[in-house]
Amino acid sequence: MQEIKLRDEYIKLGQALKATNMVESGVMAKMVIKEGLVRVNSKVETQRGKKLVDGDVVSFDGETIIIIK
């Protein structure tokens, strides 16, 4: 499990995937999110701009990210 420590109030889903190297680019992030391959708090998320806040958990390709303040 990887952690992302927030610098601001939130981080967008696409940015979180790139920051943890789960995807190589913003284009790839857009594709996997649009295809319904990413889950936020156990629910499929299709919005790349979804704002992630403290406590959110992102799952993709067998890996997990937790957002912490």
PDB file of N, CA, C, O and CB in Angstrom:
ATOM      1  N   MET A   1       0.845  -1.183   0.000  1.00  0.00           N
ATOM      2  CA  MET A   1       0.000   0.000   0.000  1.00  0.00           C
ATOM      3  C   MET A   1       0.890   1.246   0.000  1.00  0.00           C
ATOM      4  O   MET A   1       1.819   1.372   0.797  1.00  0.00           O
ATOM      5  CB  MET A   1      -0.961  -0.001   1.227  1.00  0.00           C
ATOM      6  N   GLN A   2       0.577   2.145  -0.907  1.00  0.00           N
ATOM      7  CA  GLN A   2       1.313   3.411  -0.978  1.00  0.00           C
ATOM      8  C   GLN A   2       0.477   4.512  -0.328  1.00  0.00           C
ATOM      9  O   GLN A   2      -0.753   4.449  -0.304  1.00  0.00           O
ATOM     10  CB  GLN A   2       1.659   3.779  -2.459  1.00  0.00           C
ATOM     11  N   GLU A   3       1.167   5.510   0.191  1.00  0.00           N
ATOM     12  CA  GLU A   3       0.483   6.644   0.803  1.00  0.00           C
ATOM     13  C   GLU A   3       0.805   7.915   0.025  1.00  0.00           C
ATOM     14  O   GLU A   3       1.919   8.098  -0.466  1.00  0.00           O
ATOM     15  CB  GLU A   3       0.886   6.796   2.290  1.00  0.00           C
ATOM     16  N   ILE A   4      -0.185   8.779  -0.074  1.00  0.00           N
ATOM     17  CA  ILE A   4       0.025  10.121  -0.618  1.00  0.00           C
ATOM     18  C   ILE A   4      -0.345  11.096   0.492  1.00  0.00           C
ATOM     19  O   ILE A   4      -1.474  11.106   0.981  1.00  0.00           O
ATOM     20  CB  ILE A   4      -0.835  10.374  -1.935  1.00  0.00           C
ATOM     21  N   LYS A   5       0.620  11.910   0.876  1.00  0.00           N
ATOM     22  CA  LYS A   5       0.370  12.936   1.896  1.00  0.00           C
ATOM     23  C   LYS A   5      -0.071  14.206   1.177  1.00  0.00           C
ATOM     24  O   LYS A   5       0.639  14.732   0.320  1.00  0.00           O
ATOM     25  CB  LYS A   5       1.652  13.198   2.785  1.00  0.00           C
ATOM     26  N   LEU A   6      -1.247  14.682   1.539  1.00  0.00           N
ATOM     27  CA  LEU A   6      -1.809  15.870   0.901  1.00  0.00           C
ATOM     28  C   LEU A   6      -1.028  17.125   1.254  1.00  0.00           C
ATOM     29  O   LEU A   6      -0.679  17.349   2.413  1.00  0.00           O
ATOM     30  CB  LEU A   6      -3.262  16.041   1.300  1.00  0.00           C
ATOM     31  N   ARG A   7      -0.760  17.938   0.246  1.00  0.00           N
ATOM     32  CA  ARG A   7      -0.163  19.265   0.463  1.00  0.00           C
ATOM     33  C   ARG A   7      -1.262  20.318   0.517  1.00  0.00           C
ATOM     34  O   ARG A   7      -1.125  21.347   1.177  1.00  0.00           O
ATOM     35  CB  ARG A   7       0.862  19.608  -0.659  1.00  0.00           C
ATOM     36  N   ASP A   8      -2.355  20.041  -0.190  1.00  0.00           N
ATOM     37  CA  ASP A   8      -3.510  20.935  -0.242  1.00  0.00           C
ATOM     38  C   ASP A   8      -4.713  20.199   0.336  1.00  0.00           C
ATOM     39  O   ASP A   8      -4.562  19.195   1.031  1.00  0.00           O
ATOM     40  CB  ASP A   8      -3.794  21.416  -1.706  1.00  0.00           C
ATOM     41  N   GLU A   9      -5.895  20.702   0.046  1.00  0.00           N
ATOM     42  CA  GLU A   9      -7.136  20.086   0.534  1.00  0.00           C
ATOM     43  C   GLU A   9      -7.414  18.739  -0.124  1.00  0.00           C
ATOM     44  O   GLU A   9      -8.031  17.863   0.481  1.00  0.00           O
ATOM     45  CB  GLU A   9      -8.309  21.020   0.291  1.00  0.00           C
ATOM     46  N   TYR A  10      -6.951  18.576  -1.380  1.00  0.00           N
ATOM     47  CA  TYR A  10      -7.256  17.360  -2.131  1.00  0.00           C
ATOM     48  C   TYR A  10      -6.193  17.140  -3.213  1.00  0.00           C
ATOM     49  O   TYR A  10      -5.364  18.010  -3.481  1.00  0.00           O
ATOM     50  CB  TYR A  10      -8.675  17.445  -2.764  1.00  0.00           C
ATOM     51  N   ILE A  11      -6.245  15.949  -3.828  1.00  0.00           N
ATOM     52  CA  ILE A  11      -5.470  15.650  -5.027  1.00  0.00           C
ATOM     53  C   ILE A  11      -6.439  14.979  -5.994  1.00  0.00           C
ATOM     54  O   ILE A  11      -7.302  14.207  -5.576  1.00  0.00           O
ATOM     55  CB  ILE A  11      -4.205  14.729  -4.712  1.00  0.00           C
ATOM     56  N   LYS A  12      -6.300  15.265  -7.258  1.00  0.00           N
ATOM     57  CA  LYS A  12      -7.189  14.663  -8.253  1.00  0.00           C
ATOM     58  C   LYS A  12      -6.746  13.228  -8.539  1.00  0.00           C
ATOM     59  O   LYS A  12      -5.567  12.891  -8.439  1.00  0.00           O
ATOM     60  CB  LYS A  12      -7.202  15.503  -9.561  1.00  0.00           C
ATOM     61  N   LEU A  13      -7.708  12.406  -8.892  1.00  0.00           N
ATOM     62  CA  LEU A  13      -7.467  10.986  -9.105  1.00  0.00           C
ATOM     63  C   LEU A  13      -6.360  10.724 -10.122  1.00  0.00           C
ATOM     64  O   LEU A  13      -5.465   9.921  -9.859  1.00  0.00           O
ATOM     65  CB  LEU A  13      -8.737  10.316  -9.555  1.00  0.00           C
ATOM     66  N   GLY A  14      -6.403  11.383 -11.273  1.00  0.00           N
ATOM     67  CA  GLY A  14      -5.379  11.186 -12.298  1.00  0.00           C
ATOM     68  C   GLY A  14      -4.000  11.544 -11.788  1.00  0.00           C
ATOM     69  O   GLY A  14      -3.024  10.855 -12.085  1.00  0.00           O
ATOM     70  N   GLN A  15      -3.914  12.624 -11.019  1.00  0.00           N
ATOM     71  CA  GLN A  15      -2.629  13.053 -10.444  1.00  0.00           C
ATOM     72  C   GLN A  15      -2.109  12.022  -9.446  1.00  0.00           C
ATOM     73  O   GLN A  15      -0.907  11.762  -9.388  1.00  0.00           O
ATOM     74  CB  GLN A  15      -2.776  14.426  -9.755  1.00  0.00           C
ATOM     75  N   ALA A  16      -3.005  11.440  -8.667  1.00  0.00           N
ATOM     76  CA  ALA A  16      -2.603  10.440  -7.673  1.00  0.00           C
ATOM     77  C   ALA A  16      -2.034   9.197  -8.352  1.00  0.00           C
ATOM     78  O   ALA A  16      -1.042   8.634  -7.888  1.00  0.00           O
ATOM     79  CB  ALA A  16      -3.798  10.055  -6.781  1.00  0.00           C
ATOM     80  N   LEU A  17      -2.648   8.775  -9.432  1.00  0.00           N
ATOM     81  CA  LEU A  17      -2.149   7.601 -10.150  1.00  0.00           C
ATOM     82  C   LEU A  17      -0.760   7.864 -10.725  1.00  0.00           C
ATOM     83  O   LEU A  17       0.108   6.991 -10.694  1.00  0.00           O
ATOM     84  CB  LEU A  17      -3.120   7.207 -11.275  1.00  0.00           C
ATOM     85  N   LYS A  18      -0.555   9.071 -11.247  1.00  0.00           N
ATOM     86  CA  LYS A  18       0.762   9.422 -11.798  1.00  0.00           C
ATOM     87  C   LYS A  18       1.796   9.570 -10.675  1.00  0.00           C
ATOM     88  O   LYS A  18       2.931   9.114 -10.817  1.00  0.00           O
ATOM     89  CB  LYS A  18       0.674  10.736 -12.619  1.00  0.00           C
ATOM     90  N   ALA A  19       1.419  10.193  -9.581  1.00  0.00           N
ATOM     91  CA  ALA A  19       2.354  10.451  -8.478  1.00  0.00           C
ATOM     92  C   ALA A  19       2.890   9.161  -7.867  1.00  0.00           C
ATOM     93  O   ALA A  19       4.011   9.138  -7.359  1.00  0.00           O
ATOM     94  CB  ALA A  19       1.675  11.283  -7.399  1.00  0.00           C
ATOM     95  N   THR A  20       2.111   8.100  -7.910  1.00  0.00           N
ATOM     96  CA  THR A  20       2.532   6.821  -7.333  1.00  0.00           C
ATOM     97  C   THR A  20       3.069   5.862  -8.392  1.00  0.00           C
ATOM     98  O   THR A  20       3.330   4.692  -8.112  1.00  0.00           O
ATOM     99  CB  THR A  20       1.369   6.171  -6.597  1.00  0.00           C
ATOM    100  N   ASN A  21       3.230   6.370  -9.603  1.00  0.00           N
ATOM    101  CA  ASN A  21       3.750   5.579 -10.728  1.00  0.00           C
ATOM    102  C   ASN A  21       2.896   4.369 -11.074  1.00  0.00           C
ATOM    103  O   ASN A  21       3.406   3.379 -11.598  1.00  0.00           O
ATOM    104  CB  ASN A  21       5.141   5.120 -10.419  1.00  0.00           C
ATOM    105  N   MET A  22       1.606   4.441 -10.788  1.00  0.00           N
ATOM    106  CA  MET A  22       0.704   3.364 -11.195  1.00  0.00           C
ATOM    107  C   MET A  22       0.434   3.442 -12.694  1.00  0.00           C
ATOM    108  O   MET A  22       0.126   2.438 -13.336  1.00  0.00           O
ATOM    109  CB  MET A  22      -0.621   3.435 -10.406  1.00  0.00           C
ATOM    110  N   VAL A  23       0.556   4.657 -13.243  1.00  0.00           N
ATOM    111  CA  VAL A  23       0.459   4.876 -14.689  1.00  0.00           C
ATOM    112  C   VAL A  23       1.624   5.760 -15.103  1.00  0.00           C
ATOM    113  O   VAL A  23       2.200   6.474 -14.282  1.00  0.00           O
ATOM    114  CB  VAL A  23      -0.918   5.527 -15.087  1.00  0.00           C
ATOM    115  N   GLU A  24       1.962   5.704 -16.382  1.00  0.00           N
ATOM    116  CA  GLU A  24       3.117   6.462 -16.865  1.00  0.00           C
ATOM    117  C   GLU A  24       2.795   7.889 -17.277  1.00  0.00           C
ATOM    118  O   GLU A  24       3.680   8.745 -17.295  1.00  0.00           O
ATOM    119  CB  GLU A  24       3.728   5.752 -18.020  1.00  0.00           C
ATOM    120  N   SER A  25       1.520   8.156 -17.613  1.00  0.00           N
ATOM    121  CA  SER A  25       1.175   9.481 -18.121  1.00  0.00           C
ATOM    122  C   SER A  25      -0.267   9.826 -17.800  1.00  0.00           C
ATOM    123  O   SER A  25      -1.057   8.984 -17.374  1.00  0.00           O
ATOM    124  CB  SER A  25       1.409   9.555 -19.627  1.00  0.00           C
ATOM    125  N   GLY A  26      -0.582  11.100 -18.021  1.00  0.00           N
ATOM    126  CA  GLY A  26      -1.955  11.552 -17.845  1.00  0.00           C
ATOM    127  C   GLY A  26      -2.899  10.894 -18.826  1.00  0.00           C
ATOM    128  O   GLY A  26      -4.057  10.633 -18.503  1.00  0.00           O
ATOM    129  N   VAL A  27      -2.410  10.627 -20.021  1.00  0.00           N
ATOM    130  CA  VAL A  27      -3.235   9.962 -21.041  1.00  0.00           C
ATOM    131  C   VAL A  27      -3.581   8.549 -20.587  1.00  0.00           C
ATOM    132  O   VAL A  27      -4.721   8.107 -20.725  1.00  0.00           O
ATOM    133  CB  VAL A  27      -2.502   9.924 -22.409  1.00  0.00           C
ATOM    134  N   MET A  28      -2.592   7.847 -20.047  1.00  0.00           N
ATOM    135  CA  MET A  28      -2.838   6.495 -19.559  1.00  0.00           C
ATOM    136  C   MET A  28      -3.804   6.512 -18.373  1.00  0.00           C
ATOM    137  O   MET A  28      -4.674   5.648 -18.263  1.00  0.00           O
ATOM    138  CB  MET A  28      -1.517   5.822 -19.158  1.00  0.00           C
ATOM    139  N   ALA A  29      -3.647   7.497 -17.489  1.00  0.00           N
ATOM    140  CA  ALA A  29      -4.561   7.635 -16.353  1.00  0.00           C
ATOM    141  C   ALA A  29      -5.983   7.830 -16.849  1.00  0.00           C
ATOM    142  O   ALA A  29      -6.914   7.197 -16.349  1.00  0.00           O
ATOM    143  CB  ALA A  29      -4.142   8.814 -15.449  1.00  0.00           C
ATOM    144  N   LYS A  30      -6.151   8.701 -17.827  1.00  0.00           N
ATOM    145  CA  LYS A  30      -7.476   8.967 -18.398  1.00  0.00           C
ATOM    146  C   LYS A  30      -8.089   7.690 -18.954  1.00  0.00           C
ATOM    147  O   LYS A  30      -9.275   7.426 -18.757  1.00  0.00           O
ATOM    148  CB  LYS A  30      -7.386  10.034 -19.503  1.00  0.00           C
ATOM    149  N   MET A  31      -7.276   6.897 -19.650  1.00  0.00           N
ATOM    150  CA  MET A  31      -7.778   5.671 -20.270  1.00  0.00           C
ATOM    151  C   MET A  31      -8.239   4.655 -19.227  1.00  0.00           C
ATOM    152  O   MET A  31      -9.347   4.128 -19.331  1.00  0.00           O
ATOM    153  CB  MET A  31      -6.702   5.052 -21.154  1.00  0.00           C
ATOM    154  N   VAL A  32      -7.404   4.373 -18.224  1.00  0.00           N
ATOM    155  CA  VAL A  32      -7.775   3.338 -17.250  1.00  0.00           C
ATOM    156  C   VAL A  32      -8.952   3.777 -16.379  1.00  0.00           C
ATOM    157  O   VAL A  32      -9.762   2.950 -15.960  1.00  0.00           O
ATOM    158  CB  VAL A  32      -6.575   2.994 -16.363  1.00  0.00           C
ATOM    159  N   ILE A  33      -9.042   5.076 -16.110  1.00  0.00           N
ATOM    160  CA  ILE A  33     -10.180   5.585 -15.338  1.00  0.00           C
ATOM    161  C   ILE A  33     -11.456   5.486 -16.169  1.00  0.00           C
ATOM    162  O   ILE A  33     -12.484   5.011 -15.685  1.00  0.00           O
ATOM    163  CB  ILE A  33      -9.934   7.053 -14.893  1.00  0.00           C
ATOM    164  N   LYS A  34     -11.388   5.933 -17.415  1.00  0.00           N
ATOM    165  CA  LYS A  34     -12.563   5.905 -18.293  1.00  0.00           C
ATOM    166  C   LYS A  34     -13.067   4.483 -18.519  1.00  0.00           C
ATOM    167  O   LYS A  34     -14.269   4.261 -18.661  1.00  0.00           O
ATOM    168  CB  LYS A  34     -12.234   6.555 -19.633  1.00  0.00           C
ATOM    169  N   GLU A  35     -12.141   3.518 -18.553  1.00  0.00           N
ATOM    170  CA  GLU A  35     -12.514   2.114 -18.766  1.00  0.00           C
ATOM    171  C   GLU A  35     -13.078   1.455 -17.513  1.00  0.00           C
ATOM    172  O   GLU A  35     -13.475   0.290 -17.554  1.00  0.00           O
ATOM    173  CB  GLU A  35     -11.314   1.331 -19.247  1.00  0.00           C
ATOM    174  N   GLY A  36     -13.119   2.184 -16.402  1.00  0.00           N
ATOM    175  CA  GLY A  36     -13.699   1.644 -15.173  1.00  0.00           C
ATOM    176  C   GLY A  36     -12.787   0.694 -14.424  1.00  0.00           C
ATOM    177  O   GLY A  36     -13.262  -0.174 -13.691  1.00  0.00           O
ATOM    178  N   LEU A  37     -11.480   0.848 -14.598  1.00  0.00           N
ATOM    179  CA  LEU A  37     -10.519  -0.049 -13.957  1.00  0.00           C
ATOM    180  C   LEU A  37     -10.033   0.449 -12.600  1.00  0.00           C
ATOM    181  O   LEU A  37      -9.293  -0.248 -11.906  1.00  0.00           O
ATOM    182  CB  LEU A  37      -9.340  -0.251 -14.860  1.00  0.00           C
ATOM    183  N   VAL A  38     -10.450   1.653 -12.226  1.00  0.00           N
ATOM    184  CA  VAL A  38      -9.982   2.264 -10.970  1.00  0.00           C
ATOM    185  C   VAL A  38     -11.149   2.357  -9.995  1.00  0.00           C
ATOM    186  O   VAL A  38     -12.263   2.730 -10.362  1.00  0.00           O
ATOM    187  CB  VAL A  38      -9.365   3.680 -11.225  1.00  0.00           C
ATOM    188  N   ARG A  39     -10.863   2.009  -8.747  1.00  0.00           N
ATOM    189  CA  ARG A  39     -11.889   2.107  -7.700  1.00  0.00           C
ATOM    190  C   ARG A  39     -11.452   3.117  -6.644  1.00  0.00           C
ATOM    191  O   ARG A  39     -10.281   3.177  -6.268  1.00  0.00           O
ATOM    192  CB  ARG A  39     -12.153   0.717  -7.048  1.00  0.00           C
ATOM    193  N   VAL A  40     -12.403   3.900  -6.177  1.00  0.00           N
ATOM    194  CA  VAL A  40     -12.187   4.826  -5.062  1.00  0.00           C
ATOM    195  C   VAL A  40     -13.162   4.422  -3.971  1.00  0.00           C
ATOM    196  O   VAL A  40     -14.376   4.416  -4.174  1.00  0.00           O
ATOM    197  CB  VAL A  40     -12.389   6.341  -5.494  1.00  0.00           C
ATOM    198  N   ASN A  41     -12.619   4.087  -2.820  1.00  0.00           N
ATOM    199  CA  ASN A  41     -13.446   3.627  -1.698  1.00  0.00           C
ATOM    200  C   ASN A  41     -14.366   2.481  -2.127  1.00  0.00           C
ATOM    201  O   ASN A  41     -15.553   2.462  -1.801  1.00  0.00           O
ATOM    202  CB  ASN A  41     -14.281   4.793  -1.133  1.00  0.00           C
ATOM    203  N   SER A  42     -13.790   1.530  -2.866  1.00  0.00           N
ATOM    204  CA  SER A  42     -14.446   0.300  -3.326  1.00  0.00           C
ATOM    205  C   SER A  42     -15.496   0.505  -4.421  1.00  0.00           C
ATOM    206  O   SER A  42     -16.171  -0.453  -4.798  1.00  0.00           O
ATOM    207  CB  SER A  42     -15.092  -0.371  -2.164  1.00  0.00           C
ATOM    208  N   LYS A  43     -15.650   1.711  -4.935  1.00  0.00           N
ATOM    209  CA  LYS A  43     -16.612   1.971  -6.012  1.00  0.00           C
ATOM    210  C   LYS A  43     -15.869   2.368  -7.274  1.00  0.00           C
ATOM    211  O   LYS A  43     -14.892   3.114  -7.216  1.00  0.00           O
ATOM    212  CB  LYS A  43     -17.617   3.079  -5.607  1.00  0.00           C
ATOM    213  N   VAL A  44     -16.331   1.867  -8.423  1.00  0.00           N
ATOM    214  CA  VAL A  44     -15.712   2.225  -9.696  1.00  0.00           C
ATOM    215  C   VAL A  44     -15.840   3.731  -9.896  1.00  0.00           C
ATOM    216  O   VAL A  44     -16.919   4.298  -9.721  1.00  0.00           O
ATOM    217  CB  VAL A  44     -16.368   1.447 -10.882  1.00  0.00           C
ATOM    218  N   GLU A  45     -14.740   4.372 -10.260  1.00  0.00           N
ATOM    219  CA  GLU A  45     -14.721   5.818 -10.493  1.00  0.00           C
ATOM    220  C   GLU A  45     -14.317   6.081 -11.934  1.00  0.00           C
ATOM    221  O   GLU A  45     -13.299   5.569 -12.400  1.00  0.00           O
ATOM    222  CB  GLU A  45     -13.750   6.537  -9.509  1.00  0.00           C
ATOM    223  N   THR A  46     -15.108   6.876 -12.640  1.00  0.00           N
ATOM    224  CA  THR A  46     -14.832   7.170 -14.049  1.00  0.00           C
ATOM    225  C   THR A  46     -14.499   8.634 -14.299  1.00  0.00           C
ATOM    226  O   THR A  46     -14.383   9.052 -15.451  1.00  0.00           O
ATOM    227  CB  THR A  46     -16.015   6.777 -14.893  1.00  0.00           C
ATOM    228  N   GLN A  47     -14.343   9.417 -13.238  1.00  0.00           N
ATOM    229  CA  GLN A  47     -13.992  10.832 -13.383  1.00  0.00           C
ATOM    230  C   GLN A  47     -12.526  11.044 -13.020  1.00  0.00           C
ATOM    231  O   GLN A  47     -12.133  10.866 -11.867  1.00  0.00           O
ATOM    232  CB  GLN A  47     -14.903  11.719 -12.495  1.00  0.00           C
ATOM    233  N   ARG A  48     -11.721  11.422 -14.008  1.00  0.00           N
ATOM    234  CA  ARG A  48     -10.291  11.635 -13.779  1.00  0.00           C
ATOM    235  C   ARG A  48     -10.059  12.766 -12.783  1.00  0.00           C
ATOM    236  O   ARG A  48      -9.080  12.739 -12.036  1.00  0.00           O
ATOM    237  CB  ARG A  48      -9.576  11.942 -15.101  1.00  0.00           C
ATOM    238  N   GLY A  49     -10.941  13.752 -12.764  1.00  0.00           N
ATOM    239  CA  GLY A  49     -10.799  14.902 -11.881  1.00  0.00           C
ATOM    240  C   GLY A  49     -11.399  14.710 -10.505  1.00  0.00           C
ATOM    241  O   GLY A  49     -11.493  15.668  -9.737  1.00  0.00           O
ATOM    242  N   LYS A  50     -11.810  13.487 -10.172  1.00  0.00           N
ATOM    243  CA  LYS A  50     -12.378  13.202  -8.851  1.00  0.00           C
ATOM    244  C   LYS A  50     -11.411  13.686  -7.773  1.00  0.00           C
ATOM    245  O   LYS A  50     -10.232  13.332  -7.789  1.00  0.00           O
ATOM    246  CB  LYS A  50     -12.672  11.678  -8.683  1.00  0.00           C
ATOM    247  N   LYS A  51     -11.905  14.488  -6.849  1.00  0.00           N
ATOM    248  CA  LYS A  51     -11.074  15.032  -5.777  1.00  0.00           C
ATOM    249  C   LYS A  51     -10.947  14.007  -4.651  1.00  0.00           C
ATOM    250  O   LYS A  51     -11.942  13.580  -4.065  1.00  0.00           O
ATOM    251  CB  LYS A  51     -11.667  16.361  -5.241  1.00  0.00           C
ATOM    252  N   LEU A  52      -9.714  13.625  -4.365  1.00  0.00           N
ATOM    253  CA  LEU A  52      -9.444  12.681  -3.291  1.00  0.00           C
ATOM    254  C   LEU A  52      -9.036  13.455  -2.047  1.00  0.00           C
ATOM    255  O   LEU A  52      -8.220  14.373  -2.112  1.00  0.00           O
ATOM    256  CB  LEU A  52      -8.342  11.667  -3.700  1.00  0.00           C
ATOM    257  N   VAL A  53      -9.612  13.075  -0.918  1.00  0.00           N
ATOM    258  CA  VAL A  53      -9.336  13.758   0.348  1.00  0.00           C
ATOM    259  C   VAL A  53      -8.847  12.751   1.383  1.00  0.00           C
ATOM    260  O   VAL A  53      -8.804  11.549   1.124  1.00  0.00           O
ATOM    261  CB  VAL A  53     -10.598  14.497   0.865  1.00  0.00           C
ATOM    262  N   ASP A  54      -8.484  13.251   2.547  1.00  0.00           N
ATOM    263  CA  ASP A  54      -7.976  12.427   3.636  1.00  0.00           C
ATOM    264  C   ASP A  54      -8.872  11.206   3.873  1.00  0.00           C
ATOM    265  O   ASP A  54     -10.082  11.340   4.052  1.00  0.00           O
ATOM    266  CB  ASP A  54      -7.865  13.258   4.918  1.00  0.00           C
ATOM    267  N   GLY A  55      -8.266  10.023   3.873  1.00  0.00           N
ATOM    268  CA  GLY A  55      -9.005   8.793   4.144  1.00  0.00           C
ATOM    269  C   GLY A  55      -9.456   8.037   2.911  1.00  0.00           C
ATOM    270  O   GLY A  55      -9.844   6.874   3.017  1.00  0.00           O
ATOM    271  N   ASP A  56      -9.418   8.664   1.740  1.00  0.00           N
ATOM    272  CA  ASP A  56      -9.834   7.966   0.521  1.00  0.00           C
ATOM    273  C   ASP A  56      -8.837   6.867   0.184  1.00  0.00           C
ATOM    274  O   ASP A  56      -7.636   7.005   0.417  1.00  0.00           O
ATOM    275  CB  ASP A  56      -9.964   8.954  -0.661  1.00  0.00           C
ATOM    276  N   VAL A  57      -9.355   5.771  -0.368  1.00  0.00           N
ATOM    277  CA  VAL A  57      -8.531   4.633  -0.759  1.00  0.00           C
ATOM    278  C   VAL A  57      -8.769   4.354  -2.236  1.00  0.00           C
ATOM    279  O   VAL A  57      -9.907   4.179  -2.672  1.00  0.00           O
ATOM    280  CB  VAL A  57      -8.849   3.375   0.109  1.00  0.00           C
ATOM    281  N   VAL A  58      -7.678   4.314  -3.002  1.00  0.00           N
ATOM    282  CA  VAL A  58      -7.736   4.087  -4.449  1.00  0.00           C
ATOM    283  C   VAL A  58      -7.131   2.721  -4.747  1.00  0.00           C
ATOM    284  O   VAL A  58      -6.063   2.380  -4.238  1.00  0.00           O
ATOM    285  CB  VAL A  58      -6.984   5.218  -5.235  1.00  0.00           C
ATOM    286  N   SER A  59      -7.823   1.940  -5.579  1.00  0.00           N
ATOM    287  CA  SER A  59      -7.316   0.628  -5.979  1.00  0.00           C
ATOM    288  C   SER A  59      -7.254   0.555  -7.490  1.00  0.00           C
ATOM    289  O   SER A  59      -8.183   0.963  -8.188  1.00  0.00           O
ATOM    290  CB  SER A  59      -8.199  -0.509  -5.414  1.00  0.00           C
ATOM    291  N   PHE A  60      -6.124   0.019  -7.991  1.00  0.00           N
ATOM    292  CA  PHE A  60      -5.950  -0.167  -9.433  1.00  0.00           C
ATOM    293  C   PHE A  60      -4.884  -1.228  -9.665  1.00  0.00           C
ATOM    294  O   PHE A  60      -3.806  -1.176  -9.074  1.00  0.00           O
ATOM    295  CB  PHE A  60      -5.562   1.173 -10.134  1.00  0.00           C
ATOM    296  N   ASP A  61      -5.187  -2.173 -10.516  1.00  0.00           N
ATOM    297  CA  ASP A  61      -4.215  -3.175 -10.963  1.00  0.00           C
ATOM    298  C   ASP A  61      -3.531  -3.881  -9.788  1.00  0.00           C
ATOM    299  O   ASP A  61      -2.320  -4.100  -9.809  1.00  0.00           O
ATOM    300  CB  ASP A  61      -3.163  -2.519 -11.853  1.00  0.00           C
ATOM    301  N   GLY A  62      -4.309  -4.230  -8.772  1.00  0.00           N
ATOM    302  CA  GLY A  62      -3.779  -4.964  -7.632  1.00  0.00           C
ATOM    303  C   GLY A  62      -3.000  -4.131  -6.628  1.00  0.00           C
ATOM    304  O   GLY A  62      -2.457  -4.672  -5.665  1.00  0.00           O
ATOM    305  N   GLU A  63      -2.940  -2.831  -6.839  1.00  0.00           N
ATOM    306  CA  GLU A  63      -2.236  -1.943  -5.909  1.00  0.00           C
ATOM    307  C   GLU A  63      -3.220  -0.997  -5.247  1.00  0.00           C
ATOM    308  O   GLU A  63      -4.313  -0.751  -5.758  1.00  0.00           O
ATOM    309  CB  GLU A  63      -1.134  -1.144  -6.637  1.00  0.00           C
ATOM    310  N   THR A  64      -2.813  -0.473  -4.102  1.00  0.00           N
ATOM    311  CA  THR A  64      -3.689   0.409  -3.333  1.00  0.00           C
ATOM    312  C   THR A  64      -2.938   1.663  -2.920  1.00  0.00           C
ATOM    313  O   THR A  64      -1.757   1.620  -2.574  1.00  0.00           O
ATOM    314  CB  THR A  64      -4.242  -0.315  -2.093  1.00  0.00           C
ATOM    315  N   ILE A  65      -3.657   2.788  -2.966  1.00  0.00           N
ATOM    316  CA  ILE A  65      -3.143   4.072  -2.496  1.00  0.00           C
ATOM    317  C   ILE A  65      -4.082   4.548  -1.394  1.00  0.00           C
ATOM    318  O   ILE A  65      -5.301   4.446  -1.531  1.00  0.00           O
ATOM    319  CB  ILE A  65      -3.037   5.131  -3.670  1.00  0.00           C
ATOM    320  N   ILE A  66      -3.527   5.063  -0.310  1.00  0.00           N
ATOM    321  CA  ILE A  66      -4.351   5.724   0.705  1.00  0.00           C
ATOM    322  C   ILE A  66      -3.935   7.187   0.771  1.00  0.00           C
ATOM    323  O   ILE A  66      -2.751   7.521   0.729  1.00  0.00           O
ATOM    324  CB  ILE A  66      -4.204   5.031   2.109  1.00  0.00           C
ATOM    325  N   ILE A  67      -4.933   8.042   0.875  1.00  0.00           N
ATOM    326  CA  ILE A  67      -4.709   9.481   0.942  1.00  0.00           C
ATOM    327  C   ILE A  67      -4.708   9.892   2.404  1.00  0.00           C
ATOM    328  O   ILE A  67      -5.660   9.613   3.134  1.00  0.00           O
ATOM    329  CB  ILE A  67      -5.792  10.268   0.137  1.00  0.00           C
ATOM    330  N   ILE A  68      -3.631  10.563   2.837  1.00  0.00           N
ATOM    331  CA  ILE A  68      -3.542  11.009   4.229  1.00  0.00           C
ATOM    332  C   ILE A  68      -3.247  12.500   4.287  1.00  0.00           C
ATOM    333  O   ILE A  68      -2.634  13.067   3.383  1.00  0.00           O
ATOM    334  CB  ILE A  68      -2.456  10.221   4.987  1.00  0.00           C
ATOM    335  N   LYS A  69      -3.695  13.114   5.359  1.00  0.00           N
ATOM    336  CA  LYS A  69      -3.498  14.559   5.541  1.00  0.00           C
ATOM    337  C   LYS A  69      -2.178  14.838   6.216  1.00  0.00           C
ATOM    338  O   LYS A  69      -1.839  15.997   6.453  1.00  0.00           O
ATOM    339  CB  LYS A  69      -4.638  15.166   6.359  1.00  0.00           C
TER     340      LYS A  69
END
